Amino acid sequence: MNVAVVIPVYNRPGLIRRALASVNAQSHPPSRVIVVDDGSQDDTAQSARRWLTENARFAWDVVTIPNGGPAAARNAGAARIAEDVAYVAFLDSDDEWPADFLSGCAERLAERPDAVGAVVDRQTFRDGLPYALDDMSRFAADPFLFVLENGGGLVQCCVFRLSSFRKAGGFDALWRTGEDGKLLFGVAVQGPFLHSGGAPVIVHQRTATTVDGDAMSVSLASARDYWIWADQMERMIAALPTDTRRARYDAICVIMIERWAVARRTLQAGGLSLLAARAGWRRFLWKKRRRFRRRLSQSRGWRGQAPVSR
């Protein structure tokens, strides 16, 4: 299959083997798998090499780079993909793909040359227990609003056309969190995503380091991260093409009002009163923008998307 897989990993010698096993179990294995060890301080890279040497049904590489975060690690792997490869997929080191993930997404993309990517549903487990099942047809229908409402954490559910990924500039290595949402925005402005059926991708979240030393999920945030996420989303919105932003502006306002409200409550609970006050001010600004935009829309006859329900 003409798809390359990149797996970034940091201090997860046990979990990387489970992720690799899910790639090895694909009904149609990828042409190449690149494991990028993000400067682990244990034997993660050696663990991956041993497993691949004994089990892999595909060509593979394990490379080690200085620690730079998941965005830098994914970019380092993607840079090693040849130009004649059609598709690229990114699997987090603690997650698992269903057996038909790559074949189903590749078949959907082959049907639609204008599509930039395909996405599969997501089943999240937190500390081993079912947490949420997300219908990604909603993401395919409108990636921008889905990411704003639900956050990121879904790159592992996608197969991208390699040309679209590279045109988007890859992941922003300056962002240590939220980088996947920014990448999805950059790809989605180029064309549609397609929803692929089948079993969901299994996304694991853990609130502590496991007994075998595997690092916990970095997506489980501290109170301060709620400020970072909301601020990053404002920057992503500002970078959207004007027509894309205008068509969704009322819904964007509703989402950001709620996101800053959540950030304010979380920061207050975490004892960060100054940041909580600033979050309240940002929420107020979005409410003002929404009222102003509505008045402007009425005066000029614009027809934006209806606001999302709350």
C-alpha positions as CSV (number, residue, x, y, z in Angstrom):
1,M,0.0,0.0,0.0
2,N,1.3,3.4,-1.0
3,V,1.1,5.0,2.5
4,A,3.8,5.8,5.0
5,V,3.3,5.8,8.7
6,V,5.1,8.0,11.3
7,I,5.0,7.2,15.0
8,P,6.6,9.7,17.4
9,V,7.5,8.3,20.8
10,Y,9.0,9.5,24.1
11,N,9.7,7.2,27.1
12,R,7.2,4.5,26.1
13,P,9.2,1.2,25.7
14,G,6.1,-0.9,26.4
15,L,3.3,1.0,24.6
16,I,5.3,1.5,21.4
17,R,5.1,-2.3,20.9
18,R,1.4,-2.2,21.2
19,A,1.1,0.6,18.6
20,L,3.4,-1.2,16.2
21,A,1.4,-4.4,16.6
22,S,-1.8,-2.5,15.5
23,V,0.1,-1.3,12.4
24,N,1.4,-4.9,11.7
25,A,-2.2,-6.2,11.9
26,Q,-3.4,-4.0,9.1
27,S,-5.2,-5.9,6.4
28,H,-3.0,-4.1,3.9
29,P,0.3,-3.1,5.6
30,P,1.9,0.3,4.8
31,S,4.9,0.6,2.5
32,R,7.1,2.0,5.3
33,V,6.9,2.9,9.0
34,I,9.2,5.5,10.6
35,V,9.4,5.5,14.4
36,V,10.9,8.8,15.7
37,D,12.3,8.5,19.2
38,D,12.0,12.0,20.6
39,G,15.1,11.9,22.8
40,S,13.8,9.3,25.2
41,Q,15.8,8.7,28.4
42,D,15.2,5.0,28.5
43,D,15.4,2.1,26.0
44,T,12.3,3.0,24.0
45,A,14.3,3.1,20.7
46,Q,15.9,-0.3,21.4
47,S,12.5,-1.7,22.3
48,A,11.0,-0.6,19.0
49,R,13.9,-2.0,17.0
50,R,13.7,-5.4,18.7
51,W,10.0,-5.6,18.1
52,L,10.3,-4.5,14.4
53,T,13.2,-6.9,13.7
54,E,11.2,-9.8,15.0
55,N,7.7,-9.0,13.6
56,A,7.4,-6.3,11.0
57,R,5.7,-7.0,7.7
58,F,6.8,-3.7,6.2
59,A,10.0,-1.6,5.6
60,W,10.9,0.4,8.7
61,D,13.3,2.9,10.3
62,V,13.8,3.9,13.9
63,V,15.5,7.3,14.2
64,T,16.4,9.3,17.4
65,I,16.3,13.1,17.5
66,P,16.9,15.6,20.4
67,N,13.7,16.1,22.4
68,G,11.5,18.7,20.7
69,G,8.0,17.6,21.3
70,P,5.5,15.7,19.1
71,A,5.3,18.2,16.3
72,A,9.0,18.2,15.7
73,A,9.1,14.4,15.9
74,R,6.3,14.0,13.4
75,N,7.9,16.5,11.0
76,A,11.3,14.6,11.3
77,G,9.6,11.4,10.3
78,A,7.6,13.0,7.5
79,A,10.8,14.5,6.0
80,R,12.0,11.0,5.4
81,I,9.1,10.0,3.2
82,A,9.8,9.8,-0.6
83,E,7.9,12.0,-3.0
84,D,6.3,9.1,-4.8
85,V,4.4,8.1,-1.7
86,A,0.7,9.0,-2.0
87,Y,-0.5,9.1,1.7
88,V,0.8,9.7,5.2
89,A,-0.7,8.7,8.5
90,F,0.5,9.5,12.1
91,L,-0.1,7.1,15.0
92,D,0.5,8.2,18.5
93,S,2.7,5.7,20.4
94,D,-0.1,4.9,23.0
95,D,-2.9,4.4,20.5
96,E,-4.2,1.6,18.2
97,W,-5.7,1.3,14.7
98,P,-8.4,-1.1,13.7
99,A,-7.2,-3.6,11.1
100,D,-9.0,-1.9,8.2
101,F,-7.9,1.6,9.0
102,L,-5.3,2.2,6.3
103,S,-7.0,0.3,3.6
104,G,-10.4,1.9,4.2
105,C,-9.0,5.5,4.2
106,A,-6.8,4.8,1.1
107,E,-9.8,3.5,-0.8
108,R,-11.9,6.5,0.1
109,L,-9.2,8.9,-1.0
110,A,-8.7,7.0,-4.3
111,E,-12.3,7.6,-5.0
112,R,-12.0,11.4,-4.6
113,P,-8.8,13.0,-6.0
114,D,-10.0,16.4,-4.7
115,A,-10.0,15.1,-1.1
116,V,-7.1,16.0,1.2
117,G,-7.7,13.4,3.8
118,A,-9.9,10.6,5.3
119,V,-11.0,10.2,8.9
120,V,-12.3,7.3,11.0
121,D,-14.3,7.4,14.2
122,R,-12.5,7.7,17.6
123,Q,-13.1,5.7,20.7
124,T,-11.3,7.2,23.7
125,F,-10.4,5.2,26.8
126,R,-9.2,7.0,29.9
127,D,-7.2,4.9,32.4
128,G,-8.5,1.8,30.6
129,L,-12.2,2.7,30.8
130,P,-14.4,3.8,27.9
131,Y,-14.6,7.6,27.9
132,A,-16.1,8.9,24.7
133,L,-17.0,7.7,21.2
134,D,-16.8,10.4,18.5
135,D,-18.6,10.3,15.2
136,M,-16.0,11.8,12.8
137,S,-18.5,12.3,10.0
138,R,-19.1,15.6,11.9
139,F,-15.4,16.4,11.5
140,A,-15.6,15.6,7.7
141,A,-18.7,17.8,7.4
142,D,-16.9,20.8,8.9
143,P,-13.3,20.3,10.3
144,F,-13.0,23.9,11.5
145,L,-16.0,23.9,13.8
146,F,-15.3,20.4,15.0
147,V,-11.8,21.2,16.1
148,L,-12.9,24.4,17.8
149,E,-15.7,22.7,19.7
150,N,-13.9,19.5,20.5
151,G,-10.2,20.2,20.4
152,G,-7.5,18.2,18.7
153,G,-6.3,14.7,19.5
154,L,-7.5,13.2,16.2
155,V,-4.5,13.3,13.9
156,Q,-4.2,9.6,14.6
157,C,-7.7,9.1,13.1
158,C,-6.7,10.6,9.8
159,V,-4.8,9.5,6.6
160,F,-3.6,12.6,4.7
161,R,-2.7,13.0,1.1
162,L,1.1,13.6,1.4
163,S,1.0,16.6,-1.0
164,S,-1.7,18.3,1.1
165,F,0.2,17.7,4.3
166,R,3.4,19.2,2.8
167,K,1.5,22.2,1.3
168,A,0.2,22.9,4.8
169,G,3.7,23.2,6.0
170,G,3.6,20.2,8.4
171,F,3.2,20.6,12.2
172,D,4.2,23.8,13.9
173,A,7.1,22.7,16.1
174,L,6.8,25.9,18.2
175,W,3.5,24.5,19.6
176,R,4.0,21.7,22.2
177,T,0.2,21.2,22.4
178,G,-2.6,22.0,20.0
179,E,-0.3,21.5,17.0
180,D,-2.6,18.9,15.5
181,G,-5.5,21.3,15.4
182,K,-3.4,23.9,13.6
183,L,-2.2,21.3,11.1
184,L,-5.8,20.1,10.4
185,F,-6.8,23.7,9.7
186,G,-4.0,24.1,7.3
187,V,-5.0,20.9,5.4
188,A,-8.7,21.5,5.5
189,V,-8.5,24.9,3.7
190,Q,-7.2,22.9,0.7
191,G,-10.2,20.6,0.2
192,P,-12.6,18.2,1.8
193,F,-12.1,15.4,4.3
194,L,-13.9,12.1,3.8
195,H,-15.4,9.9,6.5
196,S,-14.3,6.3,6.3
197,G,-16.5,3.6,8.0
198,G,-15.4,0.6,10.0
199,A,-14.2,0.2,13.6
200,P,-13.0,3.2,15.5
201,V,-9.4,4.2,16.3
202,I,-8.6,3.5,19.9
203,V,-7.2,6.5,21.7
204,H,-5.7,5.9,25.2
205,Q,-5.4,8.5,27.8
206,R,-3.7,7.9,31.1
207,T,-3.5,10.2,34.1
208,A,-0.3,8.6,35.5
209,T,2.9,6.9,34.4
210,T,2.5,3.2,34.2
211,V,4.4,0.7,36.3
212,D,6.6,-0.3,33.3
213,G,7.8,3.3,33.0
214,D,5.6,4.5,30.0
215,A,5.0,8.2,30.2
216,M,1.5,9.5,30.8
217,S,-0.7,11.3,28.2
218,V,0.5,14.8,27.7
219,S,-3.0,15.8,26.5
220,L,-4.3,15.7,30.1
221,A,-3.9,19.4,30.9
222,S,-3.1,21.5,33.9
223,A,-5.3,24.5,34.6
224,R,-2.9,26.8,32.8
225,D,-3.2,24.8,29.6
226,Y,-6.8,25.8,29.2
227,W,-5.6,29.3,28.7
228,I,-3.0,28.1,26.2
229,W,-5.6,26.1,24.2
230,A,-8.1,29.0,24.0
231,D,-5.4,31.5,23.0
232,Q,-4.1,29.1,20.3
233,M,-7.6,28.7,18.9
234,E,-8.0,32.4,18.5
235,R,-4.7,32.5,16.5
236,M,-5.9,29.6,14.3
237,I,-9.2,31.4,13.7
238,A,-7.4,34.6,12.7
239,A,-5.2,32.7,10.2
240,L,-8.3,31.3,8.4
241,P,-9.1,32.7,4.9
242,T,-11.6,35.5,5.2
243,D,-14.4,33.7,3.4
244,T,-14.0,30.5,5.5
245,R,-14.1,32.6,8.7
246,R,-17.0,34.7,7.7
247,A,-19.2,31.8,6.7
248,R,-18.9,30.4,10.3
249,Y,-18.4,33.5,12.3
250,D,-21.5,33.4,14.5
251,A,-20.9,29.7,15.4
252,I,-17.2,30.5,16.0
253,C,-18.2,33.3,18.4
254,V,-20.5,30.9,20.4
255,I,-17.8,28.3,20.6
256,M,-15.1,30.7,21.7
257,I,-17.4,32.3,24.3
258,E,-18.0,28.9,25.9
259,R,-14.3,27.9,25.6
260,W,-13.1,31.1,27.4
261,A,-15.9,30.5,30.0
262,V,-14.5,27.0,30.7
263,A,-11.0,28.4,30.8
264,R,-12.1,31.0,33.4
265,R,-13.8,28.4,35.6
266,T,-10.8,26.0,35.4
267,L,-8.3,28.7,36.1
268,Q,-10.3,30.0,39.1
269,A,-10.5,26.5,40.5
270,G,-6.7,26.1,40.0
271,G,-6.0,29.3,42.0
272,L,-4.9,31.3,39.0
273,S,-7.1,34.3,39.6
274,L,-5.2,36.8,37.3
275,L,-5.4,34.5,34.3
276,A,-9.0,33.7,35.2
277,A,-9.8,37.4,35.0
278,R,-8.1,37.8,31.7
279,A,-10.0,34.8,30.4
280,G,-13.2,36.5,31.5
281,W,-12.2,39.6,29.5
282,R,-11.5,37.5,26.4
283,R,-14.9,35.9,26.7
284,F,-16.5,39.4,27.0
285,L,-14.7,40.5,23.8
286,W,-16.1,37.5,21.9
287,K,-19.6,38.4,23.0
288,K,-19.1,41.9,21.8
289,R,-17.8,40.6,18.4
290,R,-20.8,38.4,18.1
291,R,-23.3,41.3,18.7
292,F,-21.3,43.6,16.3
293,R,-21.2,41.0,13.6
294,R,-24.9,40.3,13.9
295,R,-25.7,44.0,13.5
296,L,-23.3,44.2,10.5
297,S,-24.8,41.1,8.9
298,Q,-28.3,42.6,9.2
299,S,-27.2,45.8,7.7
300,R,-25.3,44.2,4.7
301,G,-27.5,41.2,4.2
302,W,-24.8,38.6,5.0
303,R,-25.9,35.1,5.6
304,G,-23.5,33.2,7.8
305,Q,-23.9,29.8,9.3
306,A,-26.5,29.5,12.1
307,P,-25.0,29.4,15.6
308,V,-24.4,26.1,17.3
309,S,-26.9,25.1,20.0
310,R,-26.0,25.3,23.6
